[in-house]
Amino acid sequence: MISMNYNDTPSFERHLKTGYLKSNFKIFHLQDNTQKNFTFHYHDFNKILIFLRGDVSYTIEGKSYDLKPFDVVLVRAGELHRPVIHSDSTYERIILYLSPDFIAQYAGKDYTLDQCFELAARANAHVLRIPYFKGSSIYHTLKALEASYAHPEEYAQELSQRLLFLQFMIFLNRAALSHNLEFLETSTSNTKILDCLEYINTHLQEPVTADTLADKFYVSKYYLMHSFKQETGRSIGSYITTKRLLLAREYINGGMPATQACYECGFHNYSTFFRAWKKCFGSSPKHS
């Protein structure tokens, strides 16, 4: 699916989750000609953004990146993010939504097609800057995939699009393996909040509260709560709940019983877990 008029401005409904992916992947070519304000949001699928032009920085999980044309932004499922538009310059980008389950089908003994996201996680970064991107196989394959949607009647077009998408992912992962993910931090990043985010994401199975974080990082609880909301658009409690739910979904998709996943991910009772799950995902844990 490709759209030229997709509204990427999220609301604050349903834990700020925006965008829905019912197919294996989607591609959008978006262009905003006027300055917009985007709120923090997240998706329950992976997202790749190829920045084409504009005066834009991108904030992901408390880190801010000043983008240059053809930067590749990698956003993993559940990561809070938003673009910040600094002027009326045209903001143009190509966005791909990726189903993690679909990508997992093509894992081999020595490779996975989401390795670029794994490398980004290990590098604590989100932006891949590739020299000569516009002349690369990645870009040409992406443009071929985008152009294919103009001719849906062509023979075996759905299969052709799937093959082009998989080829794009192969080329992108090869680039990620051969180039460094460049971390472009600006002065807007709050190191205390970055420390808190890292701690939360590595201690989801443990009791974590605003008091816990304030004590650990030697800051006022009220300062921390205010700063956390300012940097991420979320309260500490809401952020932790969402991250635990996404982890629980990984466990359940991997075959773990819902009740066990509930307690493995830091919830203290199943009814609380069930209500939070249904609010976030719109269904019961056993049918997601």
C-alpha positions, 0 to 999 in steps of 0.5 A: 500500500502506498499513500500520498496523503497519509495523516501521520499526526497521532492522537493521545488515544490508546497509549499514544499508539498510532498506525495500524498494520494488517498487511506484511508491510506498507510504504508511504511517500509523505510530503508536508508543505506547512509546518506541523506539530507532531506529538509523541507516539509509538507503533506495535510494528517496526518502522523505517523512515528515509528522510528526503528533505526538510528542516527536521530533527527526530526524537526517539526515546529521549534522543534527538537526531538532526537529519540530513537528506537520505538518512535512514531512521530505524524505529523499533516497535514500542519506541516513543518518537516524533519528528520536530519541524523547525521551519516551513521548509517542505518535509518529505520522507518515505516510510515503511511499516514492517510486520515483525512476524513477516520479517521473522519468516525469512530468518536463515541460519546465519542472518535475520532481516531485522538485523539492522534494528538489532545493530541499532539497539546494540549501538544505542542509536537509531540513524544509519547514514550511508555514503552515496545513498541515492546511488545505492542499490537500496535506494533504487530498489526502494524507488522500484517498490514505490513505483510498482504501486502505480501498476497494480494490474501487472502480472504477479504484482503482489509477489513482485512487490514482496520480492522488492521489499525483501531485496530492499531489506537485504541491501539495507542490512548489508549496509548496516553491517558495513557502516556505523550507525551514527548517533547524532545527539543534540542539546535537547537530550536529557542525560538523566532521562536517557539513564532512566529509559535505559534502566526501565528497559533493562529492568521491566521484570522488576518493580520500577516506580518514580520513587525507584528511579528518583532514588537511583539517579539522585534526583527529585521525584517531582523533577523527574516526573516533569522532565520525563513527561517533557522529554517523552510525552508520557508519564513514567507509569504509562511508559513502563506499562506499555513496555511491559505489554510489548514484552509480554506480547513477544513472550506470548507470540513465542508460545508462553502462556498469557498468565506466565507472561503477565508475571514474567513482565512485572505485572502483579495480578492478571486482571490488571494485566488483562485490562491494560492489554485490552486497552492497548491492543484491543483484544484479549491476550490469548487472541493477539 
